[in-house]
Amino acid sequence: MYFSKKGLEPVQTEQTSIWTCNKEGCTCWMRDALSFKETPTCPICSSTMVHSTKMLPVLNRH
Protein backbone atom coordinates (compact mmCIF):
# COMPACT_ATOMS: atom_id res chain seq x y z
CA MET A 1 0.00 0.00 0.00
CA TYR A 2 1.05 3.53 -0.67
CA PHE A 3 0.07 6.44 1.55
CA SER A 4 0.95 9.93 0.51
CA LYS A 5 1.19 12.87 2.85
CA LYS A 6 -1.46 15.49 2.42
CA GLY A 7 -0.14 18.70 0.97
CA LEU A 8 0.45 21.18 3.77
CA GLU A 9 -0.89 24.67 3.40
CA PRO A 10 1.96 27.16 2.93
CA VAL A 11 2.62 29.32 5.99
CA GLN A 12 1.94 33.01 5.40
CA THR A 13 4.79 35.24 6.54
CA GLU A 14 5.10 38.98 6.92
CA GLN A 15 7.77 41.53 7.83
CA THR A 16 7.36 41.82 11.62
CA SER A 17 8.73 44.39 14.05
CA ILE A 18 10.89 42.68 16.71
CA TRP A 19 13.38 43.36 19.50
CA THR A 20 16.74 41.54 19.29
CA CYS A 21 19.38 41.19 21.99
CA ASN A 22 22.37 43.49 21.56
CA LYS A 23 24.87 41.15 23.29
CA GLU A 24 27.32 39.20 21.11
CA GLY A 25 26.44 35.51 21.06
CA CYS A 26 22.90 35.89 22.47
CA THR A 27 20.23 34.94 19.93
CA CYS A 28 17.19 36.02 21.94
CA TRP A 29 14.46 38.03 20.19
CA MET A 30 10.78 38.86 20.77
CA ARG A 31 7.91 40.31 18.77
CA ASP A 32 7.38 44.01 19.40
CA ALA A 33 3.60 43.49 19.68
CA LEU A 34 4.12 40.96 22.52
CA SER A 35 6.56 43.07 24.52
CA PHE A 36 5.31 44.59 27.79
CA LYS A 37 7.90 47.37 28.04
CA GLU A 38 8.60 50.30 25.74
CA THR A 39 12.29 49.33 25.63
CA PRO A 40 12.66 45.73 26.89
CA THR A 41 15.75 44.04 28.30
CA CYS A 42 16.78 40.56 27.22
CA PRO A 43 15.04 37.91 29.37
CA ILE A 44 18.01 35.55 28.90
CA CYS A 45 21.07 37.73 29.62
CA SER A 46 19.53 41.08 30.80
CA SER A 47 21.30 43.08 28.06
CA THR A 48 19.70 45.91 26.12
CA MET A 49 17.59 45.08 23.07
CA VAL A 50 17.47 46.90 19.74
CA HIS A 51 14.56 47.35 17.36
CA SER A 52 14.68 45.32 14.12
CA THR A 53 12.46 43.46 11.63
CA LYS A 54 12.21 39.78 10.68
CA MET A 55 10.10 37.64 8.33
CA LEU A 56 7.81 35.64 10.65
CA PRO A 57 4.61 33.63 10.35
CA VAL A 58 1.44 35.69 10.72
CA LEU A 59 -0.23 35.40 14.14
CA ASN A 60 -4.01 35.25 14.26
CA ARG A 61 -4.71 37.27 17.38
CA HIS A 62 -8.39 37.59 18.19
PDB file of N, CA, C and O in Angstrom, chain B, residues numbered from 101:
ATOM      1  N   MET B 101       0.830  -1.187   0.000  1.00  0.00           N
ATOM      2  CA  MET B 101       0.000   0.000   0.000  1.00  0.00           C
ATOM      3  C   MET B 101       0.869   1.243   0.000  1.00  0.00           C
ATOM      4  O   MET B 101       1.986   1.259   0.517  1.00  0.00           O
ATOM      5  N   TYR B 102       0.320   2.263  -0.590  1.00  0.00           N
ATOM      6  CA  TYR B 102       1.047   3.528  -0.666  1.00  0.00           C
ATOM      7  C   TYR B 102       0.197   4.631  -0.043  1.00  0.00           C
ATOM      8  O   TYR B 102      -0.948   4.844  -0.442  1.00  0.00           O
ATOM      9  N   PHE B 103       0.757   5.316   0.920  1.00  0.00           N
ATOM     10  CA  PHE B 103       0.067   6.438   1.546  1.00  0.00           C
ATOM     11  C   PHE B 103       0.876   7.697   1.296  1.00  0.00           C
ATOM     12  O   PHE B 103       2.064   7.762   1.609  1.00  0.00           O
ATOM     13  N   SER B 104       0.230   8.676   0.739  1.00  0.00           N
ATOM     14  CA  SER B 104       0.948   9.932   0.508  1.00  0.00           C
ATOM     15  C   SER B 104       0.555  10.941   1.577  1.00  0.00           C
ATOM     16  O   SER B 104      -0.561  10.920   2.097  1.00  0.00           O
ATOM     17  N   LYS B 105       1.479  11.810   1.887  1.00  0.00           N
ATOM     18  CA  LYS B 105       1.193  12.871   2.851  1.00  0.00           C
ATOM     19  C   LYS B 105       0.305  13.910   2.184  1.00  0.00           C
ATOM     20  O   LYS B 105       0.465  14.222   1.004  1.00  0.00           O
ATOM     21  N   LYS B 106      -0.614  14.426   2.944  1.00  0.00           N
ATOM     22  CA  LYS B 106      -1.456  15.492   2.417  1.00  0.00           C
ATOM     23  C   LYS B 106      -0.603  16.736   2.253  1.00  0.00           C
ATOM     24  O   LYS B 106       0.281  17.012   3.063  1.00  0.00           O
ATOM     25  N   GLY B 107      -0.877  17.472   1.207  1.00  0.00           N
ATOM     26  CA  GLY B 107      -0.140  18.704   0.972  1.00  0.00           C
ATOM     27  C   GLY B 107      -0.422  19.715   2.078  1.00  0.00           C
ATOM     28  O   GLY B 107      -1.578  20.048   2.342  1.00  0.00           O
ATOM     29  N   LEU B 108       0.619  20.193   2.714  1.00  0.00           N
ATOM     30  CA  LEU B 108       0.452  21.179   3.769  1.00  0.00           C
ATOM     31  C   LEU B 108       0.227  22.553   3.173  1.00  0.00           C
ATOM     32  O   LEU B 108       0.801  22.907   2.143  1.00  0.00           O
ATOM     33  N   GLU B 109      -0.612  23.312   3.836  1.00  0.00           N
ATOM     34  CA  GLU B 109      -0.889  24.670   3.399  1.00  0.00           C
ATOM     35  C   GLU B 109       0.347  25.527   3.663  1.00  0.00           C
ATOM     36  O   GLU B 109       0.918  25.450   4.750  1.00  0.00           O
ATOM     37  N   PRO B 110       0.773  26.336   2.702  1.00  0.00           N
ATOM     38  CA  PRO B 110       1.962  27.161   2.932  1.00  0.00           C
ATOM     39  C   PRO B 110       1.710  28.179   4.049  1.00  0.00           C
ATOM     40  O   PRO B 110       0.624  28.748   4.154  1.00  0.00           O
ATOM     41  N   VAL B 111       2.720  28.393   4.865  1.00  0.00           N
ATOM     42  CA  VAL B 111       2.618  29.324   5.986  1.00  0.00           C
ATOM     43  C   VAL B 111       2.785  30.740   5.460  1.00  0.00           C
ATOM     44  O   VAL B 111       3.741  31.039   4.745  1.00  0.00           O
ATOM     45  N   GLN B 112       1.844  31.613   5.821  1.00  0.00           N
ATOM     46  CA  GLN B 112       1.940  33.007   5.405  1.00  0.00           C
ATOM     47  C   GLN B 112       2.908  33.734   6.331  1.00  0.00           C
ATOM     48  O   GLN B 112       2.810  33.625   7.554  1.00  0.00           O
ATOM     49  N   THR B 113       3.838  34.472   5.745  1.00  0.00           N
ATOM     50  CA  THR B 113       4.790  35.241   6.540  1.00  0.00           C
ATOM     51  C   THR B 113       4.651  36.715   6.212  1.00  0.00           C
ATOM     52  O   THR B 113       4.146  37.090   5.154  1.00  0.00           O
ATOM     53  N   GLU B 114       5.112  37.544   7.142  1.00  0.00           N
ATOM     54  CA  GLU B 114       5.104  38.983   6.921  1.00  0.00           C
ATOM     55  C   GLU B 114       6.288  39.614   7.647  1.00  0.00           C
ATOM     56  O   GLU B 114       6.816  39.045   8.602  1.00  0.00           O
ATOM     57  N   GLN B 115       6.692  40.777   7.192  1.00  0.00           N
ATOM     58  CA  GLN B 115       7.768  41.532   7.834  1.00  0.00           C
ATOM     59  C   GLN B 115       7.235  42.011   9.187  1.00  0.00           C
ATOM     60  O   GLN B 115       6.271  42.775   9.238  1.00  0.00           O
ATOM     61  N   THR B 116       7.858  41.565  10.278  1.00  0.00           N
ATOM     62  CA  THR B 116       7.359  41.821  11.625  1.00  0.00           C
ATOM     63  C   THR B 116       8.374  42.624  12.420  1.00  0.00           C
ATOM     64  O   THR B 116       9.577  42.380  12.333  1.00  0.00           O
ATOM     65  N   SER B 117       7.891  43.569  13.183  1.00  0.00           N
ATOM     66  CA  SER B 117       8.731  44.387  14.046  1.00  0.00           C
ATOM     67  C   SER B 117       9.107  43.572  15.285  1.00  0.00           C
ATOM     68  O   SER B 117       8.235  43.034  15.966  1.00  0.00           O
ATOM     69  N   ILE B 118      10.414  43.481  15.573  1.00  0.00           N
ATOM     70  CA  ILE B 118      10.892  42.682  16.706  1.00  0.00           C
ATOM     71  C   ILE B 118      11.936  43.446  17.512  1.00  0.00           C
ATOM     72  O   ILE B 118      12.432  44.488  17.086  1.00  0.00           O
ATOM     73  N   TRP B 119      12.256  42.908  18.680  1.00  0.00           N
ATOM     74  CA  TRP B 119      13.381  43.359  19.496  1.00  0.00           C
ATOM     75  C   TRP B 119      14.404  42.232  19.502  1.00  0.00           C
ATOM     76  O   TRP B 119      14.043  41.077  19.730  1.00  0.00           O
ATOM     77  N   THR B 120      15.680  42.544  19.255  1.00  0.00           N
ATOM     78  CA  THR B 120      16.745  41.543  19.291  1.00  0.00           C
ATOM     79  C   THR B 120      17.771  41.935  20.343  1.00  0.00           C
ATOM     80  O   THR B 120      18.004  43.119  20.583  1.00  0.00           O
ATOM     81  N   CYS B 121      18.375  40.944  20.962  1.00  0.00           N
ATOM     82  CA  CYS B 121      19.380  41.194  21.993  1.00  0.00           C
ATOM     83  C   CYS B 121      20.629  41.800  21.361  1.00  0.00           C
ATOM     84  O   CYS B 121      21.055  41.394  20.280  1.00  0.00           O
ATOM     85  N   ASN B 122      21.200  42.764  22.046  1.00  0.00           N
ATOM     86  CA  ASN B 122      22.366  43.494  21.561  1.00  0.00           C
ATOM     87  C   ASN B 122      23.680  42.796  21.921  1.00  0.00           C
ATOM     88  O   ASN B 122      24.726  43.154  21.379  1.00  0.00           O
ATOM     89  N   LYS B 123      23.651  41.813  22.818  1.00  0.00           N
ATOM     90  CA  LYS B 123      24.868  41.146  23.286  1.00  0.00           C
ATOM     91  C   LYS B 123      25.370  40.127  22.263  1.00  0.00           C
ATOM     92  O   LYS B 123      24.594  39.347  21.711  1.00  0.00           O
ATOM     93  N   GLU B 124      26.665  40.149  22.024  1.00  0.00           N
ATOM     94  CA  GLU B 124      27.317  39.204  21.109  1.00  0.00           C
ATOM     95  C   GLU B 124      27.098  37.773  21.596  1.00  0.00           C
ATOM     96  O   GLU B 124      27.354  37.467  22.761  1.00  0.00           O
ATOM     97  N   GLY B 125      26.632  36.909  20.722  1.00  0.00           N
ATOM     98  CA  GLY B 125      26.437  35.506  21.065  1.00  0.00           C
ATOM     99  C   GLY B 125      25.049  35.164  21.579  1.00  0.00           C
ATOM    100  O   GLY B 125      24.686  33.988  21.597  1.00  0.00           O
ATOM    101  N   CYS B 126      24.261  36.142  21.997  1.00  0.00           N
ATOM    102  CA  CYS B 126      22.897  35.886  22.471  1.00  0.00           C
ATOM    103  C   CYS B 126      21.951  35.977  21.275  1.00  0.00           C
ATOM    104  O   CYS B 126      21.982  36.960  20.535  1.00  0.00           O
ATOM    105  N   THR B 127      21.128  34.980  21.086  1.00  0.00           N
ATOM    106  CA  THR B 127      20.232  34.936  19.928  1.00  0.00           C
ATOM    107  C   THR B 127      18.776  35.225  20.294  1.00  0.00           C
ATOM    108  O   THR B 127      17.874  34.955  19.501  1.00  0.00           O
ATOM    109  N   CYS B 128      18.547  35.763  21.466  1.00  0.00           N
ATOM    110  CA  CYS B 128      17.187  36.024  21.936  1.00  0.00           C
ATOM    111  C   CYS B 128      16.528  37.154  21.142  1.00  0.00           C
ATOM    112  O   CYS B 128      17.172  38.150  20.813  1.00  0.00           O
ATOM    113  N   TRP B 129      15.243  36.987  20.841  1.00  0.00           N
ATOM    114  CA  TRP B 129      14.457  38.034  20.192  1.00  0.00           C
ATOM    115  C   TRP B 129      13.006  37.867  20.614  1.00  0.00           C
ATOM    116  O   TRP B 129      12.609  36.793  21.067  1.00  0.00           O
ATOM    117  N   MET B 130      12.207  38.932  20.465  1.00  0.00           N
ATOM    118  CA  MET B 130      10.779  38.864  20.773  1.00  0.00           C
ATOM    119  C   MET B 130      10.010  39.796  19.855  1.00  0.00           C
ATOM    120  O   MET B 130      10.538  40.809  19.398  1.00  0.00           O
ATOM    121  N   ARG B 131       8.767  39.448  19.591  1.00  0.00           N
ATOM    122  CA  ARG B 131       7.914  40.308  18.769  1.00  0.00           C
ATOM    123  C   ARG B 131       7.627  41.599  19.522  1.00  0.00           C
ATOM    124  O   ARG B 131       7.383  41.585  20.728  1.00  0.00           O
ATOM    125  N   ASP B 132       7.660  42.711  18.800  1.00  0.00           N
ATOM    126  CA  ASP B 132       7.380  44.012  19.400  1.00  0.00           C
ATOM    127  C   ASP B 132       5.958  44.058  19.956  1.00  0.00           C
ATOM    128  O   ASP B 132       5.731  44.636  21.019  1.00  0.00           O
ATOM    129  N   ALA B 133       5.005  43.461  19.255  1.00  0.00           N
ATOM    130  CA  ALA B 133       3.605  43.485  19.684  1.00  0.00           C
ATOM    131  C   ALA B 133       3.370  42.690  20.970  1.00  0.00           C
ATOM    132  O   ALA B 133       2.365  42.906  21.647  1.00  0.00           O
ATOM    133  N   LEU B 134       4.276  41.777  21.318  1.00  0.00           N
ATOM    134  CA  LEU B 134       4.119  40.959  22.517  1.00  0.00           C
ATOM    135  C   LEU B 134       5.031  41.405  23.653  1.00  0.00           C
ATOM    136  O   LEU B 134       5.137  40.718  24.669  1.00  0.00           O
ATOM    137  N   SER B 135       5.678  42.528  23.491  1.00  0.00           N
ATOM    138  CA  SER B 135       6.564  43.073  24.516  1.00  0.00           C
ATOM    139  C   SER B 135       5.750  43.927  25.481  1.00  0.00           C
ATOM    140  O   SER B 135       4.862  44.667  25.057  1.00  0.00           O
ATOM    141  N   PHE B 136       6.048  43.828  26.781  1.00  0.00           N
ATOM    142  CA  PHE B 136       5.307  44.586  27.790  1.00  0.00           C
ATOM    143  C   PHE B 136       5.934  45.936  28.091  1.00  0.00           C
ATOM    144  O   PHE B 136       5.267  46.816  28.636  1.00  0.00           O
ATOM    145  N   LYS B 137       7.202  46.118  27.748  1.00  0.00           N
ATOM    146  CA  LYS B 137       7.900  47.371  28.042  1.00  0.00           C
ATOM    147  C   LYS B 137       8.147  48.148  26.758  1.00  0.00           C
ATOM    148  O   LYS B 137       8.183  47.577  25.668  1.00  0.00           O
ATOM    149  N   GLU B 138       8.315  49.457  26.903  1.00  0.00           N
ATOM    150  CA  GLU B 138       8.598  50.299  25.738  1.00  0.00           C
ATOM    151  C   GLU B 138       9.970  49.972  25.162  1.00  0.00           C
ATOM    152  O   GLU B 138      10.135  49.910  23.944  1.00  0.00           O
ATOM    153  N   THR B 139      10.954  49.763  26.035  1.00  0.00           N
ATOM    154  CA  THR B 139      12.291  49.333  25.632  1.00  0.00           C
ATOM    155  C   THR B 139      12.668  48.142  26.512  1.00  0.00           C
ATOM    156  O   THR B 139      13.182  48.336  27.614  1.00  0.00           O
ATOM    157  N   PRO B 140      12.423  46.909  26.047  1.00  0.00           N
ATOM    158  CA  PRO B 140      12.657  45.733  26.894  1.00  0.00           C
ATOM    159  C   PRO B 140      14.132  45.392  27.065  1.00  0.00           C
ATOM    160  O   PRO B 140      14.981  45.819  26.282  1.00  0.00           O
ATOM    161  N   THR B 141      14.419  44.615  28.105  1.00  0.00           N
ATOM    162  CA  THR B 141      15.751  44.039  28.299  1.00  0.00           C
ATOM    163  C   THR B 141      15.648  42.549  27.978  1.00  0.00           C
ATOM    164  O   THR B 141      14.573  41.956  28.067  1.00  0.00           O
ATOM    165  N   CYS B 142      16.754  41.966  27.612  1.00  0.00           N
ATOM    166  CA  CYS B 142      16.783  40.557  27.225  1.00  0.00           C
ATOM    167  C   CYS B 142      16.407  39.670  28.420  1.00  0.00           C
ATOM    168  O   CYS B 142      17.010  39.797  29.486  1.00  0.00           O
ATOM    169  N   PRO B 143      15.426  38.780  28.264  1.00  0.00           N
ATOM    170  CA  PRO B 143      15.045  37.906  29.370  1.00  0.00           C
ATOM    171  C   PRO B 143      16.079  36.811  29.652  1.00  0.00           C
ATOM    172  O   PRO B 143      16.036  36.181  30.709  1.00  0.00           O
ATOM    173  N   ILE B 144      16.994  36.581  28.730  1.00  0.00           N
ATOM    174  CA  ILE B 144      18.014  35.547  28.900  1.00  0.00           C
ATOM    175  C   ILE B 144      19.256  36.092  29.601  1.00  0.00           C
ATOM    176  O   ILE B 144      19.727  35.510  30.579  1.00  0.00           O
ATOM    177  N   CYS B 145      19.793  37.223  29.094  1.00  0.00           N
ATOM    178  CA  CYS B 145      21.065  37.734  29.619  1.00  0.00           C
ATOM    179  C   CYS B 145      20.966  39.139  30.217  1.00  0.00           C
ATOM    180  O   CYS B 145      21.975  39.673  30.677  1.00  0.00           O
ATOM    181  N   SER B 146      19.794  39.744  30.225  1.00  0.00           N
ATOM    182  CA  SER B 146      19.533  41.079  30.800  1.00  0.00           C
ATOM    183  C   SER B 146      20.247  42.217  30.081  1.00  0.00           C
ATOM    184  O   SER B 146      20.411  43.290  30.661  1.00  0.00           O
ATOM    185  N   SER B 147      20.675  42.017  28.845  1.00  0.00           N
ATOM    186  CA  SER B 147      21.302  43.079  28.055  1.00  0.00           C
ATOM    187  C   SER B 147      20.222  43.937  27.406  1.00  0.00           C
ATOM    188  O   SER B 147      19.039  43.598  27.437  1.00  0.00           O
ATOM    189  N   THR B 148      20.649  45.056  26.817  1.00  0.00           N
ATOM    190  CA  THR B 148      19.701  45.912  26.117  1.00  0.00           C
ATOM    191  C   THR B 148      19.271  45.236  24.817  1.00  0.00           C
ATOM    192  O   THR B 148      19.982  44.389  24.277  1.00  0.00           O
ATOM    193  N   MET B 149      18.102  45.624  24.328  1.00  0.00           N
ATOM    194  CA  MET B 149      17.590  45.078  23.075  1.00  0.00           C
ATOM    195  C   MET B 149      17.409  46.214  22.088  1.00  0.00           C
ATOM    196  O   MET B 149      17.103  47.343  22.471  1.00  0.00           O
ATOM    197  N   VAL B 150      17.605  45.902  20.795  1.00  0.00           N
ATOM    198  CA  VAL B 150      17.472  46.902  19.743  1.00  0.00           C
ATOM    199  C   VAL B 150      16.316  46.521  18.821  1.00  0.00           C
ATOM    200  O   VAL B 150      15.994  45.346  18.648  1.00  0.00           O
ATOM    201  N   HIS B 151      15.707  47.542  18.241  1.00  0.00           N
ATOM    202  CA  HIS B 151      14.562  47.347  17.357  1.00  0.00           C
ATOM    203  C   HIS B 151      15.040  46.858  15.995  1.00  0.00           C
ATOM    204  O   HIS B 151      16.045  47.345  15.477  1.00  0.00           O
ATOM    205  N   SER B 152      14.319  45.892  15.410  1.00  0.00           N
ATOM    206  CA  SER B 152      14.684  45.319  14.120  1.00  0.00           C
ATOM    207  C   SER B 152      13.421  44.755  13.458  1.00  0.00           C
ATOM    208  O   SER B 152      12.324  44.883  14.000  1.00  0.00           O
ATOM    209  N   THR B 153      13.579  44.131  12.288  1.00  0.00           N
ATOM    210  CA  THR B 153      12.463  43.455  11.626  1.00  0.00           C
ATOM    211  C   THR B 153      12.901  42.061  11.198  1.00  0.00           C
ATOM    212  O   THR B 153      14.091  41.801  11.014  1.00  0.00           O
ATOM    213  N   LYS B 154      11.928  41.166  11.041  1.00  0.00           N
ATOM    214  CA  LYS B 154      12.209  39.782  10.681  1.00  0.00           C
ATOM    215  C   LYS B 154      10.982  39.209   9.973  1.00  0.00           C
ATOM    216  O   LYS B 154       9.851  39.560  10.307  1.00  0.00           O
ATOM    217  N   MET B 155      11.208  38.326   8.992  1.00  0.00           N
ATOM    218  CA  MET B 155      10.098  37.639   8.328  1.00  0.00           C
ATOM    219  C   MET B 155       9.621  36.506   9.238  1.00  0.00           C
ATOM    220  O   MET B 155      10.355  35.552   9.496  1.00  0.00           O
ATOM    221  N   LEU B 156       8.367  36.624   9.724  1.00  0.00           N
ATOM    222  CA  LEU B 156       7.811  35.644  10.651  1.00  0.00           C
ATOM    223  C   LEU B 156       6.416  35.220  10.204  1.00  0.00           C
ATOM    224  O   LEU B 156       5.751  35.947   9.466  1.00  0.00           O
ATOM    225  N   PRO B 157       5.974  34.046  10.650  1.00  0.00           N
ATOM    226  CA  PRO B 157       4.606  33.627  10.346  1.00  0.00           C
ATOM    227  C   PRO B 157       3.598  34.608  10.949  1.00  0.00           C
ATOM    228  O   PRO B 157       3.831  35.181  12.014  1.00  0.00           O
ATOM    229  N   VAL B 158       2.488  34.789  10.257  1.00  0.00           N
ATOM    230  CA  VAL B 158       1.437  35.693  10.716  1.00  0.00           C
ATOM    231  C   VAL B 158       0.726  35.065  11.911  1.00  0.00           C
ATOM    232  O   VAL B 158       0.368  33.888  11.879  1.00  0.00           O
ATOM    233  N   LEU B 159       0.522  35.859  12.971  1.00  0.00           N
ATOM    234  CA  LEU B 159      -0.229  35.404  14.138  1.00  0.00           C
ATOM    235  C   LEU B 159      -1.679  35.832  13.997  1.00  0.00           C
ATOM    236  O   LEU B 159      -1.966  36.978  13.652  1.00  0.00           O
ATOM    237  N   ASN B 160      -2.586  34.911  14.263  1.00  0.00           N
ATOM    238  CA  ASN B 160      -4.011  35.246  14.258  1.00  0.00           C
ATOM    239  C   ASN B 160      -4.414  35.571  15.689  1.00  0.00           C
ATOM    240  O   ASN B 160      -4.765  34.682  16.464  1.00  0.00           O
ATOM    241  N   ARG B 161      -4.362  36.840  16.024  1.00  0.00           N
ATOM    242  CA  ARG B 161      -4.715  37.275  17.383  1.00  0.00           C
ATOM    243  C   ARG B 161      -6.138  37.800  17.363  1.00  0.00           C
ATOM    244  O   ARG B 161      -6.452  38.750  16.646  1.00  0.00           O
ATOM    245  N   HIS B 162      -6.976  37.188  18.139  1.00  0.00           N
ATOM    246  CA  HIS B 162      -8.390  37.586  18.187  1.00  0.00           C
ATOM    247  C   HIS B 162      -8.652  38.435  19.394  1.00  0.00           C
ATOM    248  O   HIS B 162      -9.784  38.868  19.610  1.00  0.00           O
TER     249      HIS B 162
END
